[in-house]
Every structure is written in structure tokens, then in C-alpha cells.
Amino acid sequence: MKRSMLPVVLLSFLAEKPEHGYSMLAKLEELGVPGIKSGTLYPLLRTMEESGDIVSDWQITARGPARKIFEITKQGHQTLKSVKNWLEQFN
């Protein structure tokens, strides 16, 4: 998978449910996407948040440290839809 498609994959994950970064890294690994490290993921998530496609908030848990949870926005859903429509042109 090209790294340029990584934002689309992350938006797809977040369209299913809000997630924290570690769970997205685990999903990428399950999908067999090699070489994505936290040093790549978190700056990308920050960029996606700055663009308005996702938002984040801290989740306080009874056990362990707080986690930053990412959620897709209305704009993010539109971005994902636009990319999917664009890709369908090639089928």
C-alpha cells in the first residue's frame, strides 16, 4: 500500500468507530501494512485533525493512562466519500 493512501485507510477505520492511535496501528498490522510506526502515524493524525477531517479528545480510563481518541468529522466523511467516488471511476 502506498503511504499516500494511509489517510484514506485511517478515515475508513474512524468511519466505523472512534479509535486511539495504538488500535489503528494494530489494525494496519493485521491488514499486513508493513512499516507504519507511531512516528509516522501521529504526525499524520495531527495533520488530518488540522485539516478538519478528524477531531480528538482525551479519554480518561479507570485503569492506565488517558488515551487520545480520534473521531471522523462530517468533513472527514465527505472526504472519504469523495475519494471512494474517485476510485470507482477506475473500475
C-alpha positions in Angstrom: 0.0 0.0 0.0 1.2 3.5 -0.8 1.7 5.8 2.1 -0.4 8.4 0.2 -3.4 6.2 0.8 -2.9 6.0 4.5 -5.2 8.9 5.4 -8.0 7.2 3.5 -7.4 4.0 5.3 -7.4 5.8 8.7 -10.6 7.7 7.7 -12.2 4.3 6.9 -11.2 3.0 10.3 -12.7 6.0 12.0 -15.9 5.9 10.0 -16.5 2.5 11.7 -15.9 3.9 15.2 -13.6 6.3 17.2 -10.2 4.8 17.8 -6.9 5.6 19.6 -3.7 5.5 17.7 -2.4 2.3 19.1 -5.5 0.4 17.9 -5.1 1.9 14.4 -1.5 0.7 14.3 -2.7 -2.8 15.3 -5.3 -2.8 12.6 -2.8 -1.7 10.0 -0.5 -4.6 11.1 -3.5 -7.0 10.9 -4.1 -5.9 7.3 -0.4 -6.6 6.5 0.6 -3.0 6.0 4.3 -3.0 6.8 6.5 -0.3 8.3 3.9 2.1 9.7 5.3 3.3 13.1 3.9 5.7 15.6 6.4 8.3 14.3 4.5 8.2 11.0 1.0 7.8 12.3 0.7 10.5 15.0 2.0 13.4 12.8 -0.4 12.3 10.1 -3.3 12.2 12.5 -2.3 15.7 13.7 -2.3 16.9 10.0 -5.7 15.3 9.5 -7.0 17.0 12.6 -5.7 20.4 11.4 -7.4 19.9 8.1 -10.7 19.2 9.8 -11.2 15.6 8.7 -10.9 14.3 12.3 -11.1 15.5 15.9 -9.6 14.2 19.0 -10.3 14.1 22.7 -8.7 12.6 25.8 -10.4 9.5 27.2 -9.9 9.0 30.9 -9.9 5.4 32.0 -10.2 3.8 35.4 -7.0 1.8 34.6 -3.9 3.1 32.9 -3.1 6.4 31.3 -5.5 8.6 29.4 -5.8 7.9 25.7 -6.3 10.3 22.8 -9.3 9.1 20.9 -9.8 10.2 17.3 -13.1 10.5 15.6 -14.1 11.3 12.0 -15.9 14.6 11.3 -18.7 15.4 8.9 -16.0 16.9 6.6 -14.0 13.6 7.0 -17.0 11.6 5.9 -17.3 13.8 2.8 -13.5 13.5 2.1 -13.8 9.7 2.4 -16.9 9.7 0.1 -15.1 11.8 -2.5 -12.1 9.5 -2.6 -14.3 6.4 -2.9 -16.2 8.1 -5.8 -13.0 9.0 -7.5 -11.6 5.4 -7.1 -14.8 4.0 -8.5 -14.1 5.8 -11.8 -11.3 3.3 -12.4 -13.4 0.1 -12.0 
